[in-house]
């Protein structure tokens, strides 16, 4: 169970922009499904929603950021605890201390055979989804952890308070050596339905907000719409939805359906 920045970290860092790319990808996918299978956008949207719900059902990914002050035996125990879920569970330690990395490996060698689900744990920790990643610095450990986007992320460093605000991608953060993940699983009252499979890059834990249905209210005055009318029409035409643009232009030009004179009409109306 070992890794290097050129491997796991490099691959993870390559996905740091996925948070925004995901939404673009899913919007395109929804439109593709709609066009490909002749479905209306609402039905395609339901398919998208089903995919989004699956973010809580993927393989568990647990991570730990540790420096030289951490207790290697506790780190090993916590890695095993996450690996116990199933053979595909990811359990990763990010540390800038060679000594800690070596001692954690030694402790794993001692502890894994002694836990009840040793075979399952061994399979998980031996898989490519798990590693002890030796970084060059605490900063790099933080960057790698953000890219990895663990469902559960423990922080065991000398100054955990300085690390926590820098974690942007994690389902839940467990601060300090006396905040192991099972505390959140069973007793702390924190959310236990968290984004799995690295989806913490763009998703948060399941909560009341997930089931809320906000309704947006849009209002522009004449001057505001006028400033955007030509651009709205340009977008509409590019999507082959000219009536979208025409309904906007109808508020400012005499005949939006006369394409031969439309540009001149827009100029006369002050839209260009």
N, C-alpha and C positions, 0 to 999 in steps of 0.2 A: 504494500500500500504506500505508494510514493508518487510524487509528481513534480513537475518543474514549470516555471512560468511560461516557457516556450510551448508547453503542451496544454494543460487544462486551462490555465489563466489566459493564454493567448486566444484560445478558442472561445472562452467566455467573453473576453473583452471585445471580441469581434461582434458580439450581439448587444452591446450596450445601447445601441440606438433602437432596439427592437420595440421599446415601449410605444414609440410613435409609429413605427413601421407597421406594427400589428394592426392598429386601427385602420390605417390606409389599406393594408392587405385584406382585412375582413370586409371593408366597404366594397372593394373591388370584387372580392369573392361573392358577396351578396348579389351584386349586379350580374356577375358571370353566371351564377346559379339561375338567376331569374331569366337571363337570355338563353342559356344553354338548354334548359328544360321547360321553357315556356311558362315559368311560374311568375305570379305577380310578386312585386317586391316585398309585400307583407309576408307571403309564404317563405320566400327566400330569407327574409329576416328571422323567421322562426328557426330556420336551420342554423343561421348564424348564432342565435341565442342559445340553441342547444350546444353548439360548440363552446360558447363562452362559459356555460355552466360546467363543462367538463374540466375547467381549470382547477377545480377542487378535487378531481378524481384521478389525476395523473400520479406518477411515481413521486414519493416523498423525496425532498432534498433538504438535508440538514447541514449546517455549516458552523464552524467555530473560528473566530479570530482570536489568536493567542500570541502573547509575547513571552519573553524569557522569565517573567514573574509568575506565569501560570504553573499550576500543579499538573505534571504530565499524567499522573495516575487518574486524576479527575477528567482530564481531556480524553483519555482512552476510554474510560467508562462511558462518557457522554457520546463518543463516536459509536460505540457498541450499541448504546440505547437507541440511536437513530437507525442503525443498520438492522436492528432486530425486526423492523416492520415487514420487510420482504426482501427477496433477492435482488430486486431492481432499485431498492432505496439507495439514494446517494448520501454519503456521509463524508464530509470534507473538512480538513483542518488547514487553515491558512496561518502560517507562522513565519516570522523572520529570524527565528532562532534555530540553528542547526542542532543545538543541544536538546531543545524541546522536541524537535522532530524525531531525533534518535531515541529519546527516552519514551516518547509516546509509542513508537513502534515496539520497543521492548515490552512496554506495559500491555500492548495489544496481544503480543505473542503469549503473554502470561494469562491474560484475562479471557480472551475469546474461547479457548477450549473449556473454560470453566463455567460459562454461561449456558443456560438450558438449551437455547436455540443456536448452539455453536455453529452448526452447519450452515444455517441460513445467514447468520452474521458473517461467517467467513466468505460466503458467496458474494454477499453485498460489498464487503470491504475489499474483496479481490477484483471486483468489476471496474470497468473504466469510469463508472460514475462516481467512484469514491477515490480519495487520495489524501496524502499528507503533502500539501503544497508548500514548498520552501520559497519564500519571497525575499526580495532584497531589502525591504523595509516595511514598517507598519503601514505606511501610505499605500504601498503596493498591495498589501493584504486587504486593505479597505476597498481599493479599486476592484480587486479580484472578487471579493465577496459581493460587491454591488453588481458585478457582471453575472455572477453565479446565481444571485437572487434566491437565496434559500427560503424554504417555507419557515424553518426555525433557524435563527442565527444567534449563537451565544457569543458574548464579548467577554473574554477573560484576559484583560490587559491591566497594566499599572494604572492607567487613567482611562477607565471605561467611559466616564462622562464626556471626554473629548472625542471618543470614537463614535458614540451613539448618534450624535447629530449628523454625522457624515454618512450614515447608512441610509441610502435612499431606496434600496430594493431588498425587501425582506418581508415575509408574512408577519413575523413577530420577532422582537429582539429580546434576548434574555441577558440581562446585564449582571456581570459578576459571577464569581465561583459558586455562590449559593442560590443561583437562579437557573438550575438545569431545566431542560425542556419538559420533563414530566411534571414539573411544578405547574406549568401552563396547561398541560394535558388534563390534569385532574383537580387542581385545587386553587389556583390563583384567580380564577374567574375570567381570565383573558380569553379572547376568541380562539377557538380550537378548530374552526373551519377556515383553513388558510390556503392561499394559492400554492399549488404544487407544481412540480416539473419545471421550475424556473419561471413560472408565469408571474411571480412577484415583481418582475420587471415592469408589468403594466396593470396588475390587478391587486386588490386589497382583500383582506379577510371578509368572509360573508357576514353581513350585518343587516340591521333594519334598513339602512340606506340602500341596500341592494334591492329591496322590494318596494321602495318608494317610486312613484311615477310623477316626476316633475312635468309641468306643462309650461312651455315658454310662451310669452306674449310679446309680439313684435309690433312696433309702431314707428313709422317714419312720417314726417310731415312732407309736404310737396317739395320743398327745397332739398330735403335729404334724399328722397327717391330720385329726384331729377339728376342729382350729382352722380348717381350710380346707374341710371337707366341704360345708357349705351353699353356699359360693361356687362350688365345683367343680360342684355340681349346678345352680346358676343358669346357669353358662356352658353346661353340657350341654343344658339345656332350651332356652336361647336358640338353640342350633344344631340343635334338633330331633333330638337324640341322647339321649333320656332314659335309655336303658340305661347310658350312660356315668355319669350321676349315680347311678343306682340301684345300680351295683356299689360305689360309694363309700359310699352311705348304708346299704347292707346291713350294713356293719360296725358301725353305731351305732344303727339303728332296727329295729323288728320287721318292719314291712311297708312298704318304700319304694314299692310299687306301688299302695298305697291313697292316691291323691292327695288325697282329701277330708280325710284326717286327717294327712297328711304334715307339714304345718307344726307341728301340735301335737306330733307324734312328735319332730320336730327340737328343739323347745323342751325336751321332757322329757329328751332325750338330751344336752342342753347344747350343741347345735350352733348355737343362736341366742342 
